[in-house]
Amino acid sequence: MSRIFYNKEDDIVYWNIDSQVSKESMYKSFDTLSQYSTNMKDIKVLQIDKNLTTLLNPIDNISIAKYAKKYFALFNSIKFAFVVNNPISMAFFILGVNVITSNNVRAKAFSTKEAALKWLNND
């Protein structure tokens, strides 16, 4: 299950993933994330994988990244910080980031929330 919410205090969209993910659940999450494009043109996203187990394979991951990329075009700029908790999450991050990379997207993986927040808040 994913939970996505905007924290006005630090101007960051938090995306917590705390269980199994499927291709369909990831599509839904990007649909939700895209709703912020009506009010925000520059967005910072912190995705945290907690106890993540995946039902995805590498082809699904590339499909999700392509799906996400169309939404990323709605924003002027995106800083996307991923907090990963295991090697599988890191591998999926690497696969996906190669697909989503564009002029308006900066993405980076971190092992701690603190390091990710520091990077997001440095312009």
N, C-alpha and C positions, 0 to 999 in steps of 0.2 A: 504494500500500500504506500502511496506517495501522499505527502502533505505539502502544499505550496502556499506560502503566505508572504505578504509584503510587510516589512518592519520599517515604519516611517522614521523611527529614531536614527537608524544607521543607513537608511536608503538602500536596503538590500532585499532582494527576493530570496527567501529561504525555500529550499526544496529538499525535504527529508524523505529518504527512501528507507523503510525499515522492515521490509519483508521481501517476499518473492516479487520479481518483476517479469512481465511478459512483454511482447512486442505491443500488444493492444494497450496495456497499462502505460507504457512509455508514450505511445501516441496520445493518449488522453492527457498525460502530464504536459506534453508540449502544446496541446490545444489550450490547456489552462494557462500556461505560461504566456501564450500569445495574447491573451486578453489584456495583459499589462501594456501592450503596444499602443492602446488608445490613449493612455495617460502619460506614458514614459517613452521617450525616444532614445535615451541612454540608460542602460540597465545593468545592474550588477546582480549576479546570481550565485548563490552558494548552495551547491548540491552536496548533501551528506548521505553517504551510504552507511546505514546502521544495520548490522546483521543481514546484509544483503545476500540473498541467494537468487540465482538467475535461471530463468527458463529459456534464455537466449542462446543463440549460436552466432558465430561471427557474421554470417549473412544477414541475420535479423538485425544485428548491431549496425551494419552499414545501411540497411533500409531505414532504421530509426534515425540515423544521422542525416540521411537525405531528407527525411520527413521534417526534421528539426530545421534544416538549413532554409527551407522555404519560409518558415516563421522568423528566422533570424533576419531575413531581409526587411522585416517590418520595423526594425530598430536602426538607429544611426550607429550605435555602438553597443557592444555586449562584452562584459567581462564575466567569464564563467569560471568559477573556482570549484573544483571537484575534490572532496575529501573522501579518499578511498581507504578501505579497511582490509583489503586482501589483494593478492596478485591477480585474481580473475577480474576484479573491478578495474585494476590498473590496465590490464590488457584490453578491456573493452573501451576504456577511456582513450587509449592510444589509437585503436582502430577508428573510433568515432571522430576524434579530433582531426584526423587526416582528411576526413570527408567534409567537416563543417568549416574548416579554415577558410576565411575570406578576409577582406579588408576591414570589415566592421566587427569581427569576432576575435577576441583574445581568450584563450582557454589554457588552464594550467591545473595540474593535479598536485594535491598536498596530502600529507599524512596526518596533519592536525588541523582542527578548526581554527585555531589561533593564527597559524601561518597563512591559511587561506584568507582570513579576514584582513590581516595585515596587507596582503597583496591587493585585495579588492579595494582597500581604502587608500592605497598609494596611486596617485595619478601620474 
